[in-house]
Amino acid sequence: MTQDPSRPGGADTPEQTFLATASHEIRTPLNGILGTVSLLLETELTPAQREYAETIRLSGARLLDLLNNVLDYARLDASAGEIEAEAFCPLRLCSEVVELLSPRAHAAGLDLAVRALSQPAPGYLGDAGRIRQILFNLVGNALKFTARGAVLVEVEPRDDGLAWHVRDTGPGIAPSDQQRLFEAFRQSAGADAYREGGVGLGLAIVKRLVDLLGGRVEVVSAPGEG
């Protein structure tokens, strides 16, 4: 991955500042609700009460994900030139992402693992924070649309840098839908607009971050082939 050092960083616009402030003010009580509901689920409840509390938890978690994605997308332009290069271990970075998402995978009955196609060098230079966000969105998206089986993250050292492959056993994507997969507010199918509360921003954020880092992202899939 490469970067253009001539691109200047920019300050937040009034609209982005408002969005960040409003998002923070919404997330604070929402986190309080989610924390309280989690404590409630640890108490003795009737089956009906547990079902209601779990619905609150799931709906709140989806809303929090939506807020985070909207804020990330809105702030990308303002921070476009602010690339932070640091030394990182590709395999460790992948393992951190997988560890964070393991509870979600296990709750869905899915296997989630990391594999190095060849042993990468321990130190690479790049924006580890943005790479972590890219992988988090890609792996999270794979888990969201995989009903059974597994998600595998592979690290592949190459002469010109690094490649990550996120493989899943999901339903696959038709060629006609692949062309719009990384567009904002677009879903690969109409029914997906109502799945997990998504609005089609996660992969659009991935595309913009990858472009910012001088890399590329692509999809290889077919219906029934994950």
MILUMZA-270235 format. One record per residue (C-alpha): residue number from 1; residue in three letters; x, y, z. Coordinates in nm, 2 decimals. Example, Ala and Ser with C-alpha at 12.3 -4.5 7.8 and 13.67 -1.06 7.14 Angstrom:
REM residues 2
<node 1, ALA, <1.23, -0.45, 0.78>>
<node 2, SER, <1.37, -0.11, 0.71>>
This chain:
REM residues 226
<node 1, MET, <0.00, 0.00, 0.00>>
<node 2, THR, <0.12, 0.35, -0.08>>
<node 3, GLN, <0.02, 0.70, 0.00>>
<node 4, ASP, <0.06, 1.04, -0.16>>
<node 5, PRO, <0.23, 1.27, 0.09>>
<node 6, SER, <0.13, 1.58, -0.10>>
<node 7, ARG, <-0.23, 1.55, 0.00>>
<node 8, PRO, <-0.31, 1.79, 0.28>>
<node 9, GLY, <-0.52, 1.70, 0.58>>
<node 10, GLY, <-0.84, 1.90, 0.63>>
<node 11, ALA, <-1.03, 2.03, 0.93>>
<node 12, ASP, <-1.38, 1.91, 1.00>>
<node 13, THR, <-1.66, 2.11, 0.83>>
<node 14, PRO, <-1.94, 2.25, 1.05>>
<node 15, GLU, <-2.16, 1.97, 0.93>>
<node 16, GLN, <-1.91, 1.70, 1.03>>
<node 17, THR, <-1.86, 1.87, 1.37>>
<node 18, PHE, <-2.23, 1.86, 1.42>>
<node 19, LEU, <-2.26, 1.50, 1.32>>
<node 20, ALA, <-1.97, 1.40, 1.55>>
<node 21, THR, <-2.12, 1.59, 1.84>>
<node 22, ALA, <-2.47, 1.46, 1.78>>
<node 23, SER, <-2.35, 1.10, 1.73>>
<node 24, HIS, <-2.16, 1.12, 2.06>>
<node 25, GLU, <-2.46, 1.25, 2.25>>
<node 26, ILE, <-2.67, 0.96, 2.11>>
<node 27, ARG, <-2.41, 0.69, 2.17>>
<node 28, THR, <-2.36, 0.78, 2.54>>
<node 29, PRO, <-2.71, 0.70, 2.65>>
<node 30, LEU, <-2.73, 0.41, 2.40>>
<node 31, ASN, <-2.42, 0.25, 2.56>>
<node 32, GLY, <-2.59, 0.29, 2.90>>
<node 33, ILE, <-2.90, 0.11, 2.77>>
<node 34, LEU, <-2.69, -0.17, 2.62>>
<node 35, GLY, <-2.49, -0.21, 2.94>>
<node 36, THR, <-2.81, -0.22, 3.16>>
<node 37, VAL, <-2.98, -0.47, 2.93>>
<node 38, SER, <-2.67, -0.69, 2.94>>
<node 39, LEU, <-2.69, -0.69, 3.32>>
<node 40, LEU, <-3.06, -0.76, 3.31>>
<node 41, LEU, <-3.00, -1.07, 3.09>>
<node 42, GLU, <-2.78, -1.21, 3.36>>
<node 43, THR, <-3.07, -1.21, 3.61>>
<node 44, GLU, <-3.35, -1.46, 3.64>>
<node 45, LEU, <-3.61, -1.38, 3.38>>
<node 46, THR, <-3.92, -1.55, 3.24>>
<node 47, PRO, <-3.88, -1.67, 2.88>>
<node 48, ALA, <-4.10, -1.38, 2.76>>
<node 49, GLN, <-3.90, -1.12, 2.96>>
<node 50, ARG, <-3.57, -1.27, 2.82>>
<node 51, GLU, <-3.70, -1.25, 2.47>>
<node 52, TYR, <-3.80, -0.88, 2.51>>
<node 53, ALA, <-3.46, -0.79, 2.67>>
<node 54, GLU, <-3.27, -0.97, 2.40>>
<node 55, THR, <-3.47, -0.78, 2.13>>
<node 56, ILE, <-3.37, -0.45, 2.30>>
<node 57, ARG, <-3.01, -0.56, 2.31>>
<node 58, LEU, <-3.00, -0.66, 1.94>>
<node 59, SER, <-3.18, -0.35, 1.83>>
<node 60, GLY, <-2.95, -0.12, 2.03>>
<node 61, ALA, <-2.64, -0.30, 1.90>>
<node 62, ARG, <-2.76, -0.25, 1.54>>
<node 63, LEU, <-2.83, 0.12, 1.60>>
<node 64, LEU, <-2.48, 0.16, 1.75>>
<node 65, ASP, <-2.32, 0.00, 1.45>>
<node 66, LEU, <-2.52, 0.23, 1.22>>
<node 67, LEU, <-2.41, 0.54, 1.41>>
<node 68, ASN, <-2.05, 0.43, 1.39>>
<node 69, ASN, <-2.07, 0.37, 1.02>>
<node 70, VAL, <-2.24, 0.70, 0.94>>
<node 71, LEU, <-1.98, 0.89, 1.15>>
<node 72, ASP, <-1.69, 0.71, 0.99>>
<node 73, TYR, <-1.82, 0.77, 0.64>>
<node 74, ALA, <-1.89, 1.14, 0.70>>
<node 75, ARG, <-1.54, 1.20, 0.85>>
<node 76, LEU, <-1.34, 1.03, 0.57>>
<node 77, ASP, <-1.31, 1.33, 0.35>>
<node 78, ALA, <-1.19, 1.55, 0.64>>
<node 79, SER, <-0.91, 1.31, 0.74>>
<node 80, ALA, <-0.82, 1.20, 0.39>>
<node 81, GLY, <-0.46, 1.31, 0.41>>
<node 82, GLU, <-0.39, 1.20, 0.76>>
<node 83, ILE, <-0.22, 0.87, 0.71>>
<node 84, GLU, <-0.03, 0.74, 1.01>>
<node 85, ALA, <0.25, 0.51, 0.92>>
<node 86, GLU, <0.37, 0.27, 1.19>>
<node 87, ALA, <0.54, -0.07, 1.22>>
<node 88, PHE, <0.29, -0.36, 1.26>>
<node 89, CYS, <0.28, -0.73, 1.24>>
<node 90, PRO, <0.02, -0.84, 0.98>>
<node 91, LEU, <-0.06, -1.17, 1.15>>
<node 92, ARG, <-0.10, -1.01, 1.49>>
<node 93, LEU, <-0.32, -0.74, 1.34>>
<node 94, CYS, <-0.55, -1.01, 1.19>>
<node 95, SER, <-0.56, -1.20, 1.51>>
<node 96, GLU, <-0.67, -0.89, 1.70>>
<node 97, VAL, <-0.96, -0.84, 1.45>>
<node 98, VAL, <-1.06, -1.21, 1.48>>
<node 99, GLU, <-1.05, -1.20, 1.86>>
<node 100, LEU, <-1.28, -0.90, 1.87>>
<node 101, LEU, <-1.53, -1.06, 1.63>>
<node 102, SER, <-1.51, -1.42, 1.78>>
<node 103, PRO, <-1.80, -1.37, 2.02>>
<node 104, ARG, <-2.02, -1.27, 1.73>>
<node 105, ALA, <-1.91, -1.57, 1.53>>
<node 106, HIS, <-1.96, -1.81, 1.81>>
<node 107, ALA, <-2.31, -1.67, 1.89>>
<node 108, ALA, <-2.40, -1.75, 1.53>>
<node 109, GLY, <-2.25, -2.10, 1.54>>
<node 110, LEU, <-1.97, -2.01, 1.29>>
<node 111, ASP, <-1.60, -2.09, 1.29>>
<node 112, LEU, <-1.36, -1.79, 1.25>>
<node 113, ALA, <-0.99, -1.83, 1.20>>
<node 114, VAL, <-0.67, -1.67, 1.06>>
<node 115, ARG, <-0.42, -1.84, 0.84>>
<node 116, ALA, <-0.08, -1.72, 0.69>>
<node 117, LEU, <-0.03, -1.84, 0.34>>
<node 118, SER, <0.34, -1.80, 0.40>>
<node 119, GLN, <0.52, -1.66, 0.70>>
<node 120, PRO, <0.50, -1.28, 0.68>>
<node 121, ALA, <0.79, -1.07, 0.82>>
<node 122, PRO, <0.71, -0.94, 1.17>>
<node 123, GLY, <0.73, -0.58, 1.08>>
<node 124, TYR, <0.55, -0.38, 0.80>>
<node 125, LEU, <0.51, -0.01, 0.77>>
<node 126, GLY, <0.16, 0.12, 0.71>>
<node 127, ASP, <-0.16, 0.28, 0.87>>
<node 128, ALA, <-0.24, -0.01, 1.10>>
<node 129, GLY, <-0.55, 0.16, 1.24>>
<node 130, ARG, <-0.71, 0.20, 0.90>>
<node 131, ILE, <-0.61, -0.15, 0.79>>
<node 132, ARG, <-0.77, -0.29, 1.11>>
<node 133, GLN, <-1.09, -0.10, 1.03>>
<node 134, ILE, <-1.09, -0.24, 0.68>>
<node 135, LEU, <-1.05, -0.59, 0.80>>
<node 136, PHE, <-1.31, -0.54, 1.08>>
<node 137, ASN, <-1.57, -0.43, 0.83>>
<node 138, LEU, <-1.49, -0.71, 0.58>>
<node 139, VAL, <-1.49, -0.99, 0.84>>
<node 140, GLY, <-1.80, -0.84, 1.01>>
<node 141, ASN, <-1.98, -0.83, 0.68>>
<node 142, ALA, <-1.88, -1.19, 0.61>>
<node 143, LEU, <-2.02, -1.30, 0.94>>
<node 144, LYS, <-2.34, -1.11, 0.89>>
<node 145, PHE, <-2.43, -1.29, 0.57>>
<node 146, THR, <-2.30, -1.64, 0.65>>
<node 147, ALA, <-2.57, -1.86, 0.80>>
<node 148, ARG, <-2.35, -2.17, 0.86>>
<node 149, GLY, <-1.99, -2.28, 0.81>>
<node 150, ALA, <-1.69, -2.05, 0.86>>
<node 151, VAL, <-1.51, -1.73, 0.78>>
<node 152, LEU, <-1.14, -1.75, 0.72>>
<node 153, VAL, <-0.89, -1.46, 0.70>>
<node 154, GLU, <-0.57, -1.52, 0.51>>
<node 155, VAL, <-0.26, -1.31, 0.51>>
<node 156, GLU, <-0.04, -1.33, 0.20>>
<node 157, PRO, <0.30, -1.15, 0.18>>
<node 158, ARG, <0.37, -1.03, -0.17>>
<node 159, ASP, <0.67, -0.86, -0.34>>
<node 160, ASP, <0.47, -0.53, -0.36>>
<node 161, GLY, <0.32, -0.54, -0.01>>
<node 162, LEU, <0.05, -0.75, 0.16>>
<node 163, ALA, <-0.28, -0.91, 0.05>>
<node 164, TRP, <-0.57, -1.01, 0.28>>
<node 165, HIS, <-0.83, -1.26, 0.17>>
<node 166, VAL, <-1.16, -1.29, 0.36>>
<node 167, ARG, <-1.33, -1.62, 0.26>>
<node 168, ASP, <-1.68, -1.73, 0.38>>
<node 169, THR, <-1.93, -2.00, 0.32>>
<node 170, GLY, <-2.22, -1.76, 0.27>>
<node 171, PRO, <-2.48, -1.75, -0.01>>
<node 172, GLY, <-2.25, -1.58, -0.27>>
<node 173, ILE, <-2.31, -1.27, -0.48>>
<node 174, ALA, <-2.43, -1.26, -0.84>>
<node 175, PRO, <-2.21, -1.09, -1.09>>
<node 176, SER, <-2.47, -0.82, -1.15>>
<node 177, ASP, <-2.47, -0.73, -0.78>>
<node 178, GLN, <-2.09, -0.73, -0.75>>
<node 179, GLN, <-2.06, -0.42, -0.96>>
<node 180, ARG, <-2.24, -0.20, -0.70>>
<node 181, LEU, <-2.12, -0.38, -0.39>>
<node 182, PHE, <-1.89, -0.10, -0.27>>
<node 183, GLU, <-2.13, 0.19, -0.34>>
<node 184, ALA, <-2.27, 0.38, -0.05>>
<node 185, PHE, <-2.62, 0.30, 0.06>>
<node 186, ARG, <-2.64, 0.00, -0.18>>
<node 187, GLN, <-2.71, -0.35, -0.08>>
<node 188, SER, <-2.63, -0.66, -0.29>>
<node 189, ALA, <-2.99, -0.76, -0.28>>
<node 190, GLY, <-3.32, -0.58, -0.18>>
<node 191, ALA, <-3.38, -0.82, 0.11>>
<node 192, ASP, <-3.04, -0.73, 0.25>>
<node 193, ALA, <-3.16, -0.38, 0.33>>
<node 194, TYR, <-3.35, -0.52, 0.62>>
<node 195, ARG, <-3.08, -0.76, 0.74>>
<node 196, GLU, <-2.90, -0.68, 1.06>>
<node 197, GLY, <-3.01, -0.32, 1.04>>
<node 198, GLY, <-2.75, -0.23, 0.77>>
<node 199, VAL, <-2.78, 0.05, 0.53>>
<node 200, GLY, <-2.49, -0.03, 0.29>>
<node 201, LEU, <-2.21, 0.18, 0.44>>
<node 202, GLY, <-1.96, -0.08, 0.57>>
<node 203, LEU, <-1.82, -0.18, 0.23>>
<node 204, ALA, <-1.83, 0.18, 0.10>>
<node 205, ILE, <-1.61, 0.28, 0.39>>
<node 206, VAL, <-1.38, -0.01, 0.31>>
<node 207, LYS, <-1.35, 0.10, -0.06>>
<node 208, ARG, <-1.27, 0.46, 0.04>>
<node 209, LEU, <-1.01, 0.36, 0.30>>
<node 210, VAL, <-0.84, 0.12, 0.06>>
<node 211, ASP, <-0.83, 0.39, -0.21>>
<node 212, LEU, <-0.68, 0.63, 0.05>>
<node 213, LEU, <-0.40, 0.38, 0.13>>
<node 214, GLY, <-0.32, 0.32, -0.24>>
<node 215, GLY, <-0.45, -0.04, -0.24>>
<node 216, ARG, <-0.73, -0.21, -0.41>>
<node 217, VAL, <-1.03, -0.43, -0.30>>
<node 218, GLU, <-1.22, -0.67, -0.52>>
<node 219, VAL, <-1.47, -0.95, -0.48>>
<node 220, VAL, <-1.46, -1.30, -0.63>>
<node 221, SER, <-1.79, -1.48, -0.58>>
<node 222, ALA, <-2.09, -1.66, -0.74>>
<node 223, PRO, <-2.43, -1.76, -0.61>>
<node 224, GLY, <-2.39, -2.06, -0.37>>
<node 225, GLU, <-2.01, -2.03, -0.36>>
<node 226, GLY, <-1.96, -1.78, -0.08>>
